[in-house]
Amino acid sequence: MRGIYSVAILNLKLTAARTMKDEKGFYYPHNLDFRGCAYSMDSYFNHLGSDLCRGILEFAVCHPLGKSGLRCLKIRPLEGRGWWSVAENPFQCLTACINLSEALRSPSPETTVSHMPIRQVGSCNGLQQNAAFRRNELGQLQLYFSRRETSRCLLKSCCQVDGKLVKKTVMTFVYGVTYISACDQIKRRIKEHGSIGDDAAMLLPASCYAVRQATLTSLQEPFEAARSIMSWFGNCAKIKTFPEALTTTRNQ
């Protein structure tokens, strides 16, 4: 069923791309949350979507690359440590390679105009914001959010594991990832790593242990303040969205 669902979603994305491909430009309506973070209202084909979406979409208005832009464009294809077909995000990597090739072949690479967006990943922004709300010093030290030299990587602070193994689970922690979803995330990473192979009898227990010990439990102490403010926001949302009935002179 998952394979059929994936094909259906892929068809929706490609249909949207074909529909818009001849337009000179178009806009995405966005929602803003209480932090000021913007999220596209389009569910299937947007710049915050999958690798395919991010590889296809480009800016309608182009600008010269400049020295900084050319540097970013050179760095982008190297992520994943492989050629584009085996890179972590192959479509984005391929797009970057095409743009970089065009720039380097021009007489002046830095003045080459480009429509390509360069994505720069933040350092667990949701946890950063919650740690800031509570002025949680211990949490700030794990999130590059303090000027002290002792700041260190959040993923490494979980335990001595590959950061890529727990990255998605740690990043979705602030959004209330469930235990089942966290197990599924880590199970896929363990399978990709190949340390256990296809042994289903070992894969699920290993995933559950990694979630319970390496990720969720180890995040409790440094981010207890962040969790408490998450709960507070959740309670506020429940109160705000509680059904209300108003009686006026008009409907009495």
N, C-alpha and C positions, 0 to 999 in steps of 0.2 A: 504494500500500500504506500509506503514511504516513497518508493521509486516512481509510482504513478503520480503521486502528489508533486514530486519534484519536477517531473516533466510538465505537468499542468502549470505550475508556477513559472517555469522557464518559458512556456508558450505565451503566458500573459505578458512577461517582460519583453519578449521579442515583438509581440503584437503592438505594444505601446511604442517601442522603438521604431518600428516600421511606420506607424501612424504619424510620428513627429519628425521623422528624418528629413523631410523637405521643408520644414519650418525654418525661418531665419533665426528664430529664438522663441523661447517660451518661459513662463514663470512657474515656480512651485509655490503654492500657498503653504504657510508654515504655522504651526502652533508654538507658542512660547510657554514654558513652564515657569514656576515661581522663581527659578534661578536665572532666568533669561536665556536658557538653552533652547535652540530652535530645532524643531522636528518637522520634517515634511509630512503633509497630510496625505500624500500619495503613498499607498501601501506597497506597491509592487515595483515601480520603476523610478528610483530616485537616487541621488548622489550619496545617500547614507546606506544604500542597500548592499547587495552582494558584489563580489568581484566583477561579475559580468556587467552589472549596471555601472559601476565606477569606471570600468574599462571603456564603455561605450560613450558615456556622457562627457561633454566638454563645454566650456564656456562659450556663449554666443559672441561675446566681445573679447577680442584678443589684445594682448599687450606684449611688448618686447620682453624677452626673458631677463635681460640684465645679468650682472655677474652672479648675484645670489640665486636667481632662477635657474641659470645654467648649471650651477653647482648642485642644486636640488634635483635637477633632471638627471644628472650623472649618477647621483646616489640612488635614486628610486629603483632602477632596474636591478641593482645589486642585492636588494632584499630578497631573501629566500635562498641565496647562494647557489644559484643555478641559472640555466638559460630559461627563457620565458615559459616554455612548456612545462617545466618542472618547478617553477617558482611557486612560492606560497600563494600569490595572487597572479595567476598567469595572464589574465586579460589586461590588468592594470600594468603589468610588467611589459607586455607587448606594446601597449599604447605608449609607454615611456620610451621604449627602444625606438619606435618609429619617430617620435618627436625629437629624440636626441640625435638620431641619424640625420634628420633634416637640418637640425641646427648645426651640427659639425660639418656638414657638407656645404654650408653657406659661407660666403667670404667673411662674414662677421657673425659668429654664433650668438654673441650676447645681444645683438639687435634683432635676432630672428623672432618673429611674432609667434605666439603659441596660445592655443585655446585650452590646453590641458591643465586641469586642476591637480596640484600636488598635495596629497593628503599628508598631514603631520599629526601623528597620534599623541594624545595627551597622556599624562601619567595618572590614570585612575581618577578622573575629574570628580565623579560623584562622591567618592570617599574624601577627596580633598575638601569639597564644599561642606560636607557634614562635619569634618574635623575642624574646619574654620568656624562654623556656627557655634560649636561648643568650646572653641579655643583649646582643643585637645593637643597638648604638646607632644605626648607620646606618639599619637597618630601622625602628627605633622612630620616627625622625624623619619617615618617610613614612606613619606609621600613626596619627597623633594619639596616640601612646603615650609622648610625652615632654613634660615641662612647659616645654621651651624654646619661645620664640616663633618659632623657625625651622621648626617642624613644618609639613609641607605634605601635600597630598593625594596618595595613592599613584597614582591614575589619571593625574593631571597629570604625575607624575614619569616615567611611561613614555615619553612624547614629546608633541609638540604635536598631539594628536588629540582628538576629541570623547570625553569620559570615558565616555559611554554606549556608544560603539563597542566599547570594550575591557573594560567593567565585568565582564560575566559571565565572561569568560576569566580576568581577574585574580583574581576571587573563587574560581574553581574551580581555580586554579593550585595551591593548597595541598592540594587533594584528588587531585592527580595527573592533571589533565585531559590527554588525549592530543592529539597534533598534529592529527589528523583532526577530533576533536570541537571543538577550538579554531577550526579553519578554518570549520567549519560554523556555529559561534556567530557569528563575525564576518561571515561571508558573509550571514547573515540580517539583521544590523544594517546592512550596507552597502546591501542591497537595500531595507530600510525607509527609509534615508536618501534614496535616490533619486539619489545623486551619479553612479552609473554606469548606472542603469536596469536593463533586463533583458538586457543584453549578457553572455551566459554566457561568451563568450571572454575578457572582461575581469574578470568577477566572481570567478572562482576564483583567478587570479594575484594580484589585489588582496587577496583574503582571506588567501592564503598569505603575502604580504609583510607584511601587518598583523600576523599571528600571529608570524612569525619575527622581525621587526625592532621593531615597536611594542610588543609584549607580552612574549613569553617571553624573548627575548634581553635586553631592557632590565630585566627582573626579576632576572637572574642575579647582578649585582654587589651591589645593596643587600640581597638576600635569599639570599646564598650560605649564610649560617649557618642560615637557616630551611630551605633545601633539604637541608643536611647532616643536620639533626636529623630531617627527614622521612624521609630514607634510613635513619637509625639506627632509627627506630620501625618502618619497613618490615622491616628485617632482624630486629628483635626479634620481630615478628609471625610471620615465616617460621619462626624457630626454635621459637617457642611452639606453632605449629600443625603442626609436623612430626610425622608419625605415630609413635606409640610403642606398644610391646607390653610388657606387664608379665607376668612369670612369678611365680606364687605357689605355695605348697604345695598349693593347692586344685586347680590345673589341671596339675600336674606328672604 
